Amino acid sequence: MSVVNPFQAPEEDASGVEGGGGRRPWLVAGVAAGVLVLSGAVVTADWLLSAPDGTGPGDRLGEEAADVRWAEGITPEWMSEQLDLDIPATARSPQAAYKVTSRFDTGILTFTLTRSEAEAYLKQHSPEKKWLEPTSAQTDAAPHDFAHFGLPEPETLKDGMRYGYVCPGSSEATEEQEISDMYGLSDKHCVSVYVHDYTPQRTRIYIRDRFEPGISPLPTPLLPTSTG
């Protein structure tokens, strides 16, 4: 009894005519199988994109957006304490917010200073390494944090922009700290600071940090007092 390999074409006879009924049934079967696989892929893709039970990617993105909540009662002073960075007394337009999600929380703080005040502030709060300047603006960055204040995201700015990681309260480097940094054991807390010289006279400071969900006790919003 001969064994037929379904993935091998039948051999031709001496006359050059394909034996065993020829290759046509084999080709037809292969084409039919391909059509079935392609149809299954199309149905699966259609199900993922428009699944009625809310399991498609579009629905998942909508759920993630719906999961974002901006906490109430956030003041610049409270956010300054969480970031461990002070707000100069001369700062103008201080604004702060705290975004809560299921994955992580985000705290943001911004204010403006004169150019000389900003330089003095940044000298007190120097970056972990050095200030960096963006090579280009991320024009495709979607509004996500500082747009909450009606401001452009710092990543979308290039001219007059510098940024770095500032580690509040960190003292001068010691041998013990350097070893901890080398092995990823350092417990230093660093925040992202963006500095934008948006006019020849004034500078805006952007500060952002990530928090584990629920790790920071949120302030209790003030309730309106009853006059009755």
C-alpha positions as CSV (number, residue, x, y, z in Angstrom):
1,M,0.0,0.0,0.0
2,S,1.5,3.3,-1.0
3,V,1.4,6.3,1.3
4,V,0.5,9.7,-0.3
5,N,2.0,12.8,1.1
6,P,-0.7,15.6,0.9
7,F,2.0,18.3,0.7
8,Q,3.8,16.7,-2.3
9,A,2.5,17.0,-5.9
10,P,1.8,13.6,-7.7
11,E,4.6,12.4,-10.0
12,E,4.2,12.6,-13.7
13,D,4.0,9.4,-15.8
14,A,6.3,8.7,-18.7
15,S,4.1,10.6,-21.1
16,G,4.5,13.8,-19.1
17,V,0.9,13.7,-18.0
18,E,0.3,14.1,-14.2
19,G,-0.7,10.9,-12.6
20,G,-3.3,10.2,-10.0
21,G,-5.8,12.5,-11.5
22,G,-3.3,15.4,-11.8
23,R,-2.5,18.3,-9.5
24,R,-5.8,20.2,-10.1
25,P,-7.7,18.7,-7.1
26,W,-4.7,19.4,-4.9
27,L,-4.6,23.0,-6.0
28,V,-8.3,23.4,-5.5
29,A,-8.1,22.0,-2.0
30,G,-5.2,24.3,-1.2
31,V,-7.1,27.4,-2.5
32,A,-10.2,26.4,-0.6
33,A,-8.2,26.0,2.6
34,G,-6.6,29.4,2.1
35,V,-10.0,31.1,1.6
36,L,-11.3,29.5,4.8
37,V,-8.3,30.8,6.8
38,L,-8.6,34.3,5.3
39,S,-12.3,34.4,6.0
40,G,-11.7,33.4,9.6
41,A,-9.1,36.1,10.0
42,V,-11.5,38.7,8.6
43,V,-14.3,37.6,10.9
44,T,-11.9,37.7,13.9
45,A,-10.7,41.2,13.0
46,D,-14.2,42.4,12.6
47,W,-15.1,40.9,16.0
48,L,-12.2,42.6,17.7
49,L,-13.0,46.0,16.3
50,S,-16.8,45.9,16.8
51,A,-17.5,43.3,19.5
52,P,-20.9,43.9,21.0
53,D,-19.7,42.8,24.5
54,G,-17.2,45.7,24.8
55,T,-14.1,43.7,24.3
56,G,-12.8,45.4,21.1
57,P,-9.7,47.7,21.2
58,G,-11.9,50.8,20.7
59,D,-13.9,49.8,23.7
60,R,-10.8,49.1,25.8
61,L,-9.4,52.6,24.9
62,G,-12.7,54.1,25.9
63,E,-12.5,52.3,29.2
64,E,-9.0,53.5,29.9
65,A,-10.0,57.1,29.1
66,A,-13.1,56.8,31.3
67,D,-10.8,55.5,34.1
68,V,-9.0,58.8,34.4
69,R,-10.1,61.0,37.2
70,W,-8.7,64.4,38.3
71,A,-8.8,64.7,42.1
72,E,-10.6,67.6,43.7
73,G,-9.1,69.9,46.3
74,I,-5.5,69.8,45.0
75,T,-3.6,73.0,45.8
76,P,-0.2,74.1,44.7
77,E,1.0,74.0,48.3
78,W,-0.2,70.3,48.8
79,M,1.4,69.3,45.5
80,S,4.6,71.0,46.4
81,E,4.8,68.9,49.6
82,Q,4.3,65.7,47.6
83,L,7.0,66.6,45.2
84,D,9.3,67.9,47.9
85,L,9.9,71.0,45.9
86,D,9.1,74.5,47.1
87,I,7.3,77.2,45.3
88,P,9.1,80.5,45.4
89,A,7.2,83.4,47.1
90,T,7.6,85.4,43.9
91,A,6.1,82.8,41.7
92,R,3.1,83.8,39.6
93,S,0.1,81.7,38.4
94,P,0.9,78.5,40.4
95,Q,-1.3,75.6,39.4
96,A,-1.4,72.0,40.5
97,A,-3.4,68.9,39.8
98,Y,-3.4,65.2,40.6
99,K,-4.6,62.6,38.0
100,V,-5.8,59.2,39.3
101,T,-5.8,56.1,37.1
102,S,-5.8,52.3,37.7
103,R,-2.2,51.9,36.7
104,F,-0.5,54.9,38.4
105,D,-1.2,58.5,39.5
106,T,0.4,61.6,38.2
107,G,1.0,64.8,40.1
108,I,1.8,68.1,38.2
109,L,2.8,71.6,39.3
110,T,3.6,74.7,37.3
111,F,4.3,78.3,37.9
112,T,6.2,81.2,36.3
113,L,9.2,83.3,37.4
114,T,11.3,86.0,36.0
115,R,14.4,84.8,34.2
116,S,16.7,85.8,37.1
117,E,14.4,84.3,39.7
118,A,14.2,81.1,37.6
119,E,18.0,80.8,37.4
120,A,18.3,81.2,41.2
121,Y,15.6,78.6,41.8
122,L,17.2,76.1,39.4
123,K,20.6,76.7,41.0
124,Q,19.0,75.5,44.3
125,H,17.4,72.6,42.5
126,S,19.9,71.3,40.0
127,P,19.3,68.2,38.0
128,E,20.7,64.8,38.8
129,K,23.2,65.1,35.8
130,K,22.7,68.2,33.7
131,W,20.0,70.1,31.9
132,L,19.2,68.7,28.5
133,E,17.8,70.4,25.4
134,P,15.4,68.7,23.1
135,T,16.6,68.1,19.6
136,S,13.1,68.5,18.3
137,A,9.5,69.1,19.4
138,Q,7.2,66.1,19.7
139,T,4.5,67.7,17.6
140,D,2.5,64.4,17.6
141,A,2.3,64.2,21.4
142,A,-1.3,64.1,22.5
143,P,-2.5,66.5,25.3
144,H,-2.4,64.5,28.5
145,D,-1.2,66.4,31.6
146,F,-0.7,70.1,31.5
147,A,-3.4,70.5,28.9
148,H,-5.6,70.3,32.1
149,F,-4.5,73.9,32.7
150,G,-4.9,74.9,29.0
151,L,-1.1,74.8,28.6
152,P,1.0,73.0,25.9
153,E,2.7,69.8,27.0
154,P,6.4,70.6,27.6
155,E,7.4,67.7,25.3
156,T,5.8,69.7,22.4
157,L,8.2,72.7,22.9
158,K,11.7,73.1,21.7
159,D,12.8,76.7,21.6
160,G,13.9,77.9,25.0
161,M,13.2,74.5,26.5
162,R,15.5,72.4,28.8
163,Y,14.7,69.5,31.1
164,G,16.2,67.1,33.6
165,Y,15.6,64.9,36.6
166,V,15.7,66.7,39.9
167,C,16.1,64.7,43.1
168,P,14.9,66.8,46.0
169,G,16.8,66.6,49.2
170,S,19.6,64.6,47.7
171,S,23.0,65.5,49.2
172,E,26.3,65.5,47.6
173,A,27.2,62.1,46.2
174,T,29.0,59.7,48.5
175,E,30.7,56.4,47.8
176,E,27.8,54.5,49.4
177,Q,25.3,56.4,47.3
178,E,27.3,55.7,44.1
179,I,27.3,51.9,44.9
180,S,23.6,52.0,45.5
181,D,23.0,53.8,42.2
182,M,25.3,51.2,40.4
183,Y,23.2,48.3,41.6
184,G,19.8,50.0,41.3
185,L,19.3,50.1,45.1
186,S,19.1,53.9,45.5
187,D,15.9,55.2,47.2
188,K,16.4,58.7,45.8
189,H,13.1,60.3,44.7
190,C,13.5,62.2,41.5
191,V,10.9,64.3,39.5
192,S,10.8,65.5,36.0
193,V,11.4,69.3,35.6
194,Y,10.9,71.2,32.4
195,V,12.1,74.8,32.1
196,H,10.6,77.0,29.3
197,D,11.9,80.5,28.7
198,Y,8.7,81.5,26.9
199,T,9.5,85.2,26.8
200,P,12.7,87.2,27.2
201,Q,11.6,88.2,30.7
202,R,9.8,85.1,32.1
203,T,10.2,81.4,32.5
204,R,7.7,78.7,33.2
205,I,8.5,75.8,35.4
206,Y,6.8,72.4,34.7
207,I,7.1,69.7,37.3
208,R,5.7,66.1,37.0
209,D,6.0,63.0,39.0
210,R,4.4,59.5,39.1
211,F,2.9,57.9,42.1
212,E,1.6,54.4,42.9
213,P,-2.2,54.3,43.0
214,G,-3.4,55.3,46.4
215,I,0.0,55.8,47.9
216,S,-0.5,59.5,48.4
217,P,-3.4,60.5,50.7
218,L,-5.4,63.0,48.8
219,P,-6.7,66.2,50.4
220,T,-10.3,66.3,51.4
221,P,-12.2,68.9,49.3
222,L,-13.6,71.7,51.3
223,L,-17.4,71.4,51.6
224,P,-19.5,74.6,51.2
225,T,-20.5,76.0,54.5
226,S,-24.2,76.1,55.2
227,T,-25.7,79.6,55.8
228,G,-29.0,78.2,57.1
